[in-house]
Amino acid sequence: MVKRIFDILVSGLALMLLSPLLLLIVLVVASTSPGGAFFRQVRVGRNGRTFRLLKFRSMRPDSEAKGQITVGGRDPRITPVGYFLRRSKLDELPQLMNVLVGDMSIVGPRPEVPKYVALYTPEQREVLRVRPGITSAASIAYIDENELLGRSADPERTYLEEVMPAKLKLDIDYVAHHTFLMDLVIIYRTFIRIFR
């Protein structure tokens, strides 16, 4: 209950305080490439329930049809504005709406697309016991994931065999031991990694 109250208060306050920035990003994204300002993608949340995750659009229209793995700076689907949004993590800000309505939490395992959740082992499915989050220990550890995949000859194989299992291991540990204090530490570490 404390976690949910914290999520509502933080996401609501952040949306109000950041509204001028959010509006500016909407205008810049919509005016610099076709396709609208937002990207919506089906992700798997708590107890396996799917929801539509919101992001500012950072790729050209219909890019998802060419694959769901992003391969860093050399991915030709990313727009110039989108590259900046991804590097600064500003593309994630609309997920505050997902938090406000209860699909997500500020801190929790990052939600995955159904295609990859279908490959989870029973142990890995433990991450679905909690609300997914905007940030997590795994997100911090793999903050440069796109660049890592960009250096791979087979990005999807690298993701499935190396990155996803390593992140899930961290997420499973979070689910088993998380506390409100741990969440505050993860939020702090997230800001440090983004702004350092």
Buried (B, 14 or more C-beta within 10 A) or exposed (E): EEBEEBBBEBBEEBBEEBEEEBEEBBEBBBEEBEBEBBBEEEBBBBEEEBBEBBBBBBBBEEBEEEEBBBBBEEBEBBBEBBBBBBBEBBBBBBBBBBBBEBBBBBBBBBBBBEEBBEEBEEEBBBBBEBBBBBBBBBBBBBBEBBEBBBEBEEBBEBBBEEBBEEBBEBBBEBBEEBEEEEBEEBBEBBEEBBEE
